[in-house]
Amino acid sequence: MSKAEDSVHAFSVATDAIAFRPLDSAQLDPIFAAIETHRKAFLDWGNGSDENIDHLGDIEKEALHALLDEVPTTLAGVAALSRYSAELTMLFSAIDYSWPVAHPTDDERTVEWSYYIHRHVADAVSKLSAVRRFPSA
């Protein structure tokens, strides 16, 4: 196996721990579905053939954008997204994969994809902390 194939395999094994967890359906965080969708799309792309690699790459990019648009709604979701981001960072570095995305305020610039994950994690923690301090009556 090549270094890239080893990395994809390790990524697959590591992210199995982040897959859906049994949660009460009222507490199910949509971030888990976004993580699982991206994980599957990334692995499919990594295992693609010459005939379908471009199509699978487009699917992976769409799944990444959907993941970057999702904000965790539970602490478990925050933890899962943080772990997944760390795994992606390590994997992307190992295979020299870079995917800049649109800058949040400047159409002429881009930012690294992880910017949105860090921002969403911070927003979710702030929101969840406020809810814990001031629970609704």
Secondary structure by P-SEA (a helix, b strand, c coil): ccaaaaaaaaaaaaaccccccccccccccaaaaaaaaaaaaaaaaaacccccaaaaaaaaaaaaaaaaacccccaaaaaaaaaaaaaaaaaaaaabbbbbcccccccccccccaaaaaaaaaaaaaaaaaaaacccc
